[in-house]
Amino acid sequence: MTLPYDAEATAAPNGPAGAGCVPKRSPQGAERTAAAPSDTGSRSAPEETPRRAPGPTEATGPTEATAPGRAGTGQGTAAAAPGTGTAPDPAEPAAGGRGGRRGRKALLLTIALVATLLLLALFSAGTGAYRIPTADVLASAQHRLGLGGAPLDRVGESVLWNVRLPRVVLALLVGASLGCAGALMQGVFGNPLAEPGVIGISAGAAVGAVAAIGLGLSFFGNWTITVCAFVAGLITVSSVYLLSRNGGKTEVVTLILTGIAVNAFAGALIGLFVFFADSGQVNQITFWQLGSLAQATWPKVLAVLPCAVAGLLVAPFYARRLDLLSLGERPARHLGIDVERLRLALILVVALLTAAAVAVAGVITFIGLLVPHLLRMANGPGHRFLVPGSALAGAVVLVAGDLAARTLAQPAELPLGVLTALIGSPFFFWLLRRTRRKQGGWA
């Protein structure tokens, strides 16, 4: 018969010297001992694996976990924690090691993205129909900054500073805005397939631009299309948010369905404007919808700069709350997150970033979908790296895409939105297949 553990611990060794060390037991203790064989026989774990020796703080009698407490309050469980005497979980050091490795990996990825962006910007500034060596680009930049160097000839200076660099900087700002907005949208909706266009920002901005072109508006001069696109994008996302509210709450599913309806309505409005426009306006509308940075100028860079910088600076401060929101709305509320206020603030940030980008560059798709996924596969879902990393990677992708758009078919120029869609569509299809295979189906 296997004795209970406390009996085995107090039993004396064989021999006369230890016989007197066995304490006397009461009749009730004898009854418990008699009942022990049937109880221990039903549990094979003590016989199959050696039992752990009690720690200095471990009790041999009834554990503190059985201490009376109010049901559902967890008082008994909390009381048991100090006296468990269990060894540290062996998984804890491994988890810490994984966290350290992930932090180092995030740092290396950030350095790689920054270096890639700088190299791409330099190469893009010197590449085109008028070739400028990279050393001359650096020398001209040093001369402009008063750090030495030497200026280029008159044509070279004009091409570099009035054509190339505004386009590179605008691609950087637009790509960073779209990449960061995509990461925020996927965090808000808890869906890796979300992008800024889901709630109708891009379609609403397109309606504003098409209306300005089709109606011949010019009250802001050359800024009319940009201003109309920006204002229409903000109005659209505000309408989607207000229409999806019910009882003071906004559900994710309702937001998505409302965004789908608004996108369809915006598409109908665009078709209506195209129908009534003349041939010149139709060509302008079509070119704007395809997305391009061909009209980049320093005033357009200054127009998108405040919105992009404000959104990119604010977004990382919501990273921790997005991590908590990824646990689910109810756990996030229990952890002190005001989910409704968080969702409203992030939708406003996304609207600011996306509307500003679409207003100056047209409709450019798949940046907000593709970039966060690549970083999530590289370094995990943590938003502390994902949000700023998506901004950097979005800038890298769009600078590279704009370089390809204006060099692959020289002297012609490919529409940037078409190029990103050609690359992003196969990736989106692969992502759907991968997600479905990992989840074992959608049902």
Backbone torsions as a table, in degrees:
resi	resn	phi	psi	omega
1	MET	NA	132.6	179.1
2	THR	-85.3	121.7	179.7
3	LEU	-74.2	153.4	170.5
4	PRO	-59.0	157.8	-172.3
5	TYR	-61.9	-37.4	-179.0
6	ASP	-70.6	-31.2	176.5
7	ALA	-69.7	-39.4	178.5
8	GLU	-65.0	-35.5	-177.8
9	ALA	-70.1	-29.7	-175.1
10	THR	-99.9	-7.6	-179.4
11	ALA	-67.3	142.9	-178.0
12	ALA	-82.8	155.3	174.6
13	PRO	-66.1	162.2	-179.2
14	ASN	-62.6	137.7	176.3
15	GLY	129.6	162.2	-176.8
16	PRO	-66.1	-30.5	-175.3
17	ALA	-66.9	-31.2	-177.5
18	GLY	-97.0	-2.3	-175.2
19	ALA	-67.7	-34.3	-177.5
20	GLY	-78.3	-1.5	-177.4
21	CYS	-87.8	-7.2	-178.5
22	VAL	-78.7	121.1	-178.5
23	PRO	-71.7	152.1	175.6
24	LYS	-72.9	147.1	-179.4
25	ARG	-117.5	147.3	179.8
26	SER	-76.1	166.1	175.2
27	PRO	-56.1	-36.5	178.9
28	GLN	-65.0	-38.4	176.8
29	GLY	-64.8	-36.1	177.7
30	ALA	-65.3	-36.5	178.2
31	GLU	-65.6	-39.3	179.2
32	ARG	-67.3	-36.4	179.1
33	THR	-67.8	-37.9	179.0
34	ALA	-66.4	-31.6	179.9
35	ALA	-81.8	-11.2	-174.9
36	ALA	-64.3	-39.3	-176.5
37	PRO	-57.6	-43.1	-179.1
38	SER	-66.5	-32.4	-178.8
39	ASP	-73.4	-45.0	-178.1
40	THR	-74.4	-25.4	178.2
41	GLY	-66.8	-27.5	179.5
42	SER	-78.9	-11.3	-180.0
43	ARG	-117.7	112.2	-175.6
44	SER	-90.3	-10.6	-175.6
45	ALA	-59.4	-43.4	-179.3
46	PRO	-64.0	-28.7	-178.1
47	GLU	-83.9	-26.6	-176.3
48	GLU	-86.6	-33.8	-178.4
49	THR	-125.8	142.6	179.1
50	PRO	-65.8	142.6	-178.3
51	ARG	-81.6	148.3	179.1
52	ARG	-76.2	137.0	177.8
53	ALA	-66.0	142.3	-177.7
54	PRO	-64.8	139.0	177.0
55	GLY	-77.4	172.2	-177.8
56	PRO	-64.5	-22.9	-178.7
57	THR	-106.1	7.0	-175.9
58	GLU	-93.1	131.5	179.3
59	ALA	-82.6	147.0	178.3
60	THR	-95.1	-11.2	178.1
61	GLY	-94.6	-150.1	177.2
62	PRO	-60.9	134.5	-177.5
63	THR	-77.2	161.9	179.5
64	GLU	-70.3	-14.5	178.7
65	ALA	-65.0	-20.1	179.0
66	THR	-91.3	6.8	178.9
67	ALA	-63.3	140.2	-178.1
68	PRO	-65.7	144.2	176.8
69	GLY	-158.8	166.8	179.5
70	ARG	-68.1	140.8	-179.3
71	ALA	-65.1	133.4	175.6
72	GLY	84.2	-5.8	-179.3
73	THR	-90.7	-19.9	179.8
74	GLY	76.8	19.8	-177.7
75	GLN	-69.7	-40.6	179.7
76	GLY	-64.3	-42.8	179.6
77	THR	-64.1	-41.7	179.6
78	ALA	-64.6	-35.9	-179.7
79	ALA	-69.3	-26.9	-176.4
80	ALA	-76.5	-20.1	-172.3
81	ALA	-60.5	-43.6	-176.6
82	PRO	-66.3	-26.5	-172.5
83	GLY	-106.4	16.0	-178.0
84	THR	-72.3	-35.5	178.2
85	GLY	68.2	16.4	-178.6
86	THR	-76.9	150.9	177.8
87	ALA	-72.0	156.2	177.9
88	PRO	-58.5	142.7	178.7
89	ASP	-61.2	124.8	-179.3
90	PRO	-63.7	-16.8	-180.0
91	ALA	-77.1	-18.4	-176.2
92	GLU	-64.8	-47.1	177.0
93	PRO	-61.8	-35.9	178.8
94	ALA	-64.7	-39.6	178.8
95	ALA	-65.3	-40.4	176.6
96	GLY	-62.5	-39.1	177.3
97	GLY	-64.0	-40.8	177.4
98	ARG	-63.4	-40.7	178.4
99	GLY	-62.9	-41.1	177.8
100	GLY	-65.2	-42.4	178.6
101	ARG	-64.5	-39.0	179.1
102	ARG	-66.6	-37.1	176.9
103	GLY	-65.2	-42.2	177.3
104	ARG	-65.3	-37.4	178.8
105	LYS	-66.0	-40.4	177.3
106	ALA	-62.5	-40.0	178.6
107	LEU	-64.7	-43.7	179.0
108	LEU	-64.1	-40.5	178.2
109	LEU	-64.6	-39.5	178.4
110	THR	-63.2	-45.4	178.4
111	ILE	-61.7	-42.7	179.9
112	ALA	-63.7	-40.3	179.7
113	LEU	-66.6	-41.9	179.6
114	VAL	-64.5	-44.8	179.7
115	ALA	-63.2	-42.8	178.8
116	THR	-62.7	-40.7	-180.0
117	LEU	-63.9	-43.1	179.3
118	LEU	-63.6	-44.8	179.9
119	LEU	-64.5	-42.7	178.4
120	LEU	-63.6	-40.5	179.9
121	ALA	-63.5	-43.5	177.9
122	LEU	-63.4	-45.2	-178.8
123	PHE	-66.3	-40.4	-179.6
124	SER	-67.0	-35.7	180.0
125	ALA	-65.5	-26.6	-179.0
126	GLY	-101.2	-4.2	-174.1
127	THR	-103.2	136.9	178.3
128	GLY	157.3	-164.8	180.0
129	ALA	-61.9	-35.0	175.6
130	TYR	-105.4	104.0	-174.6
131	ARG	-77.2	130.0	176.8
132	ILE	-124.6	119.2	179.1
133	PRO	-59.5	150.2	-178.4
134	THR	-61.0	-37.3	179.2
135	ALA	-63.4	-36.9	177.8
136	ASP	-69.7	-35.1	176.2
137	VAL	-61.7	-45.7	179.4
138	LEU	-65.1	-40.0	179.9
139	ALA	-64.8	-40.7	178.6
140	SER	-66.6	-39.6	178.2
141	ALA	-65.0	-40.5	177.2
142	GLN	-63.4	-39.3	179.3
143	HIS	-64.8	-41.6	178.7
144	ARG	-65.4	-31.9	-179.5
145	LEU	-87.1	-2.6	-180.0
146	GLY	75.6	27.7	-178.5
147	LEU	-110.6	23.7	-178.2
148	GLY	102.1	-141.3	179.6
149	GLY	70.4	-166.9	-178.6
150	ALA	-150.4	144.3	-180.0
151	PRO	-77.1	160.2	175.3
152	LEU	-83.2	178.8	173.4
153	ASP	-68.8	172.1	-173.4
154	ARG	-59.3	-43.2	179.6
155	VAL	-67.5	-43.8	179.6
156	GLY	-61.8	-43.7	178.2
157	GLU	-62.3	-41.5	-179.7
158	SER	-66.0	-44.5	179.9
159	VAL	-63.8	-44.1	-175.8
160	LEU	-68.5	-47.9	-170.4
161	TRP	-93.5	-18.3	-179.8
162	ASN	-106.9	-15.3	-177.6
163	VAL	-121.7	-56.6	-171.4
164	ARG	-73.9	-55.0	-174.3
165	LEU	-63.7	-40.5	174.2
166	PRO	-58.4	-37.3	-179.8
167	ARG	-69.4	-41.0	178.5
168	VAL	-64.4	-45.5	-179.7
169	VAL	-65.5	-39.2	179.1
170	LEU	-66.8	-39.6	175.8
171	ALA	-62.0	-39.4	178.3
172	LEU	-62.5	-47.7	-177.6
173	LEU	-67.2	-44.1	-179.2
174	VAL	-66.4	-43.8	179.0
175	GLY	-63.7	-42.9	178.0
176	ALA	-63.5	-40.3	179.9
177	SER	-64.8	-45.4	-178.4
178	LEU	-69.2	-39.5	178.6
179	GLY	-65.0	-45.9	178.6
180	CYS	-64.6	-41.1	178.7
181	ALA	-62.8	-37.4	177.3
182	GLY	-64.2	-42.7	177.7
183	ALA	-62.7	-41.0	178.8
184	LEU	-66.4	-41.2	-179.7
185	MET	-63.7	-42.6	179.1
186	GLN	-66.1	-32.8	175.7
187	GLY	-72.1	-39.9	-179.5
188	VAL	-65.9	-45.4	-176.5
189	PHE	-85.1	-11.7	-177.0
190	GLY	62.3	29.9	-175.9
191	ASN	-134.1	120.7	-178.1
192	PRO	-70.6	-6.4	179.9
193	LEU	-99.9	7.7	-179.9
194	ALA	-82.7	152.5	175.0
195	GLU	-149.4	168.9	-176.1
196	PRO	-57.7	-29.9	-179.4
197	GLY	-70.8	-9.4	-176.5
198	VAL	-61.8	-38.8	-176.4
199	ILE	-99.7	20.0	168.4
200	GLY	83.0	13.9	-178.5
201	ILE	-66.6	-48.8	-178.2
202	SER	-63.8	-43.8	-179.8
203	ALA	-65.2	-39.3	178.1
204	GLY	-65.1	-41.8	176.6
205	ALA	-63.2	-37.7	177.7
206	ALA	-63.6	-38.6	177.4
207	VAL	-62.0	-42.8	178.8
208	GLY	-62.3	-43.3	179.6
209	ALA	-67.3	-43.5	-179.4
210	VAL	-65.6	-37.4	177.0
211	ALA	-64.0	-41.2	178.5
212	ALA	-63.3	-39.1	-179.6
213	ILE	-73.0	-48.3	-175.7
214	GLY	-66.5	-34.8	180.0
215	LEU	-89.4	-3.5	179.0
216	GLY	68.0	33.6	-179.3
217	LEU	-72.1	143.2	-179.3
218	SER	-150.7	26.0	-175.0
219	PHE	-71.5	-14.5	174.1
220	PHE	-112.0	16.1	-179.9
221	GLY	66.7	-132.8	179.4
222	ASN	-69.4	-12.8	-179.4
223	TRP	-91.2	0.4	-172.9
224	THR	-60.7	-49.0	-178.0
225	ILE	-63.3	-43.1	-178.7
226	THR	-63.6	-46.1	-178.9
227	VAL	-65.2	-43.6	-179.8
228	CYS	-63.8	-40.2	179.0
229	ALA	-65.0	-42.7	-179.1
230	PHE	-65.1	-47.5	-178.8
231	VAL	-64.8	-42.2	-179.6
232	ALA	-65.4	-35.5	176.8
233	GLY	-64.0	-43.4	178.2
234	LEU	-66.3	-39.7	178.1
235	ILE	-64.3	-39.0	-179.0
236	THR	-64.3	-48.6	-177.7
237	VAL	-67.3	-32.9	175.7
238	SER	-65.6	-39.9	178.2
239	SER	-64.5	-42.6	178.9
240	VAL	-61.3	-43.3	-178.5
241	TYR	-65.7	-43.6	-179.0
242	LEU	-68.0	-39.0	-179.9
243	LEU	-68.9	-25.7	-177.2
244	SER	-90.6	-5.2	179.5
245	ARG	-79.2	141.0	178.2
246	ASN	-151.1	118.7	-179.9
247	GLY	66.5	30.6	-180.0
248	GLY	79.5	5.5	-179.0
249	LYS	-126.3	157.3	178.0
250	THR	-128.8	114.3	180.0
251	GLU	-88.5	148.7	-177.9
252	VAL	-62.3	-44.3	-178.5
253	VAL	-61.9	-41.1	179.4
254	THR	-65.5	-39.0	177.0
255	LEU	-60.9	-45.0	-178.0
256	ILE	-65.6	-45.6	-179.3
257	LEU	-65.8	-38.7	176.5
258	THR	-65.1	-39.9	176.4
259	GLY	-62.3	-38.4	177.0
260	ILE	-62.6	-44.1	179.3
261	ALA	-64.1	-41.7	180.0
262	VAL	-67.3	-37.8	176.3
263	ASN	-60.6	-42.2	178.8
264	ALA	-65.2	-41.3	178.8
265	PHE	-65.5	-40.2	178.3
266	ALA	-64.8	-38.9	176.0
267	GLY	-61.7	-38.1	177.5
268	ALA	-65.9	-41.0	177.8
269	LEU	-63.4	-40.7	178.1
270	ILE	-62.6	-43.2	177.3
271	GLY	-61.9	-37.2	179.2
272	LEU	-66.0	-43.1	177.6
273	PHE	-64.9	-39.3	178.2
274	VAL	-63.9	-37.3	-178.8
275	PHE	-63.4	-39.1	-177.3
276	PHE	-90.7	-5.6	-178.6
277	ALA	-82.0	156.3	175.3
278	ASP	-83.4	-179.4	-173.1
279	SER	-64.6	-40.4	178.5
280	GLY	-64.1	-42.2	178.0
281	GLN	-67.3	-36.3	178.4
282	VAL	-62.6	-43.5	178.2
283	ASN	-62.1	-41.0	179.4
284	GLN	-66.9	-40.8	178.4
285	ILE	-63.8	-44.8	-179.0
286	THR	-62.3	-45.0	-179.6
287	PHE	-63.9	-39.6	-180.0
288	TRP	-66.1	-40.3	-178.9
289	GLN	-67.6	-26.6	-179.9
290	LEU	-74.9	-17.7	178.4
291	GLY	80.9	129.5	-179.7
292	SER	-165.8	154.6	174.0
293	LEU	-112.7	18.8	-176.0
294	ALA	-64.9	-27.8	-178.3
295	GLN	-95.7	24.3	-177.3
296	ALA	-68.1	132.4	175.5
297	THR	-140.2	165.2	177.9
298	TRP	-62.0	-38.2	174.9
299	PRO	-59.6	-36.8	177.3
300	LYS	-68.6	-36.1	175.6
301	VAL	-62.0	-44.6	178.8
302	LEU	-66.8	-26.5	178.7
303	ALA	-71.6	-40.3	-177.5
304	VAL	-87.5	-17.9	-175.0
305	LEU	-59.5	-49.5	-178.5
306	PRO	-60.7	-44.2	180.0
307	CYS	-64.6	-44.4	-178.6
308	ALA	-65.5	-46.2	-178.2
309	VAL	-64.9	-42.7	179.3
310	ALA	-61.4	-47.6	179.9
311	GLY	-65.0	-41.7	-178.1
312	LEU	-69.8	-29.2	177.6
313	LEU	-78.1	-33.9	-177.9
314	VAL	-78.3	-36.8	-171.5
315	ALA	-55.7	-45.3	-177.9
316	PRO	-61.3	-23.3	179.8
317	PHE	-69.5	-14.7	178.3
318	TYR	-97.3	7.1	-174.5
319	ALA	-63.7	-45.6	-177.6
320	ARG	-64.6	-41.1	179.8
321	ARG	-68.2	-31.1	174.9
322	LEU	-68.2	-36.6	175.7
323	ASP	-61.9	-41.2	177.9
324	LEU	-69.7	-37.0	178.8
325	LEU	-65.5	-27.4	178.8
326	SER	-66.7	-16.7	174.9
327	LEU	-73.6	-17.0	-175.9
328	GLY	123.9	156.3	-176.8
329	GLU	-65.8	-43.5	-177.5
330	ARG	-66.4	-48.5	175.1
331	PRO	-59.9	-36.4	179.1
332	ALA	-63.9	-39.6	177.7
333	ARG	-64.9	-40.3	178.7
334	HIS	-64.9	-26.4	179.0
335	LEU	-88.3	7.0	173.5
336	GLY	95.2	14.4	-179.5
337	ILE	-93.0	127.1	172.3
338	ASP	-81.7	93.8	-171.2
339	VAL	-62.3	-41.7	-177.5
340	GLU	-65.6	-44.2	178.6
341	ARG	-66.9	-38.8	177.8
342	LEU	-62.4	-44.2	-179.2
343	ARG	-64.4	-42.3	179.6
344	LEU	-63.5	-44.9	-178.8
345	ALA	-63.2	-42.7	-177.8
346	LEU	-71.4	-34.3	176.6
347	ILE	-65.5	-37.4	176.7
348	LEU	-65.8	-40.3	177.4
349	VAL	-63.9	-43.9	178.8
350	VAL	-62.6	-42.0	179.5
351	ALA	-63.1	-40.6	179.5
352	LEU	-63.2	-47.5	-179.0
353	LEU	-64.8	-47.5	-174.0
354	THR	-71.7	-44.2	-178.8
355	ALA	-62.6	-40.4	178.2
356	ALA	-65.1	-41.0	-179.4
357	ALA	-67.2	-45.7	-178.1
358	VAL	-68.1	-33.4	-177.8
359	ALA	-63.4	-34.2	-177.1
360	VAL	-100.1	-18.0	-174.4
361	ALA	-121.2	-5.9	-175.3
362	GLY	82.5	-169.6	-176.6
363	VAL	-83.8	113.4	177.2
364	ILE	-121.6	114.9	-170.9
365	THR	-100.9	164.7	169.6
366	PHE	73.0	-7.1	175.5
367	ILE	-66.4	-46.7	-179.5
368	GLY	-68.7	-18.6	177.8
369	LEU	-92.0	-43.5	-172.0
370	LEU	-74.6	-45.8	-171.5
371	VAL	-64.1	-50.3	179.7
372	PRO	-60.4	-32.5	179.2
373	HIS	-67.4	-41.7	179.0
374	LEU	-61.0	-42.7	179.6
375	LEU	-71.6	-34.8	178.3
376	ARG	-65.7	-37.3	176.8
377	MET	-71.7	-27.4	-178.2
378	ALA	-82.5	-35.2	-172.4
379	ASN	-139.3	13.7	176.8
380	GLY	89.9	178.2	-171.2
381	PRO	-90.7	4.6	-177.4
382	GLY	-63.5	128.6	-173.7
383	HIS	-79.3	-13.5	179.0
384	ARG	-64.7	-32.8	172.7
385	PHE	-96.6	-33.5	-172.3
386	LEU	-63.9	-40.7	-175.9
387	VAL	-68.6	-56.9	177.7
388	PRO	-68.1	-32.9	178.4
389	GLY	-64.8	-35.5	177.6
390	SER	-66.6	-34.9	176.1
391	ALA	-64.1	-45.4	178.8
392	LEU	-64.2	-46.9	-178.3
393	ALA	-66.9	-35.8	176.2
394	GLY	-62.5	-39.8	176.8
395	ALA	-64.4	-41.3	178.7
396	VAL	-61.9	-46.7	-176.8
397	VAL	-63.9	-42.8	-175.7
398	LEU	-75.7	-35.0	174.4
399	VAL	-63.0	-43.4	177.5
400	ALA	-66.5	-39.7	179.0
401	GLY	-65.4	-39.8	178.6
402	ASP	-67.8	-37.2	176.3
403	LEU	-62.1	-43.2	178.3
404	ALA	-66.9	-38.0	-177.2
405	ALA	-63.0	-34.2	-176.3
406	ARG	-99.8	0.7	179.2
407	THR	-120.6	-21.2	-176.1
408	LEU	-70.2	-31.8	-175.5
409	ALA	-124.7	41.3	179.9
410	GLN	-59.7	142.5	4.7
411	PRO	-83.4	-2.3	177.7
412	ALA	-76.2	168.7	179.7
413	GLU	-130.3	127.8	179.5
414	LEU	-76.6	143.3	173.6
415	PRO	-64.0	131.6	-175.9
416	LEU	-64.5	-40.1	179.1
417	GLY	-63.5	-34.8	177.4
418	VAL	-66.4	-41.8	-178.7
419	LEU	-65.5	-44.6	178.8
420	THR	-65.7	-33.9	177.0
421	ALA	-68.9	-37.5	178.3
422	LEU	-63.5	-35.7	178.6
423	ILE	-82.9	-39.6	-174.3
424	GLY	-75.6	-31.2	-177.8
425	SER	-62.7	-49.6	175.9
426	PRO	-60.7	-36.6	177.7
427	PHE	-64.3	-41.0	179.0
428	PHE	-63.1	-41.2	177.9
429	PHE	-63.6	-43.8	177.8
430	TRP	-63.0	-37.0	179.7
431	LEU	-65.5	-41.6	176.8
432	LEU	-60.7	-45.8	179.8
433	ARG	-62.6	-42.2	-178.6
434	ARG	-66.2	-44.7	179.6
435	THR	-63.6	-42.6	179.9
436	ARG	-65.0	-39.3	-179.7
437	ARG	-68.4	-38.8	-179.9
438	LYS	-69.4	-34.0	-178.7
439	GLN	-88.5	-5.7	179.7
440	GLY	73.1	28.6	-179.3
441	GLY	111.9	167.5	-178.3
442	TRP	-94.8	-15.5	-176.8
443	ALA	-75.4	NA	NA
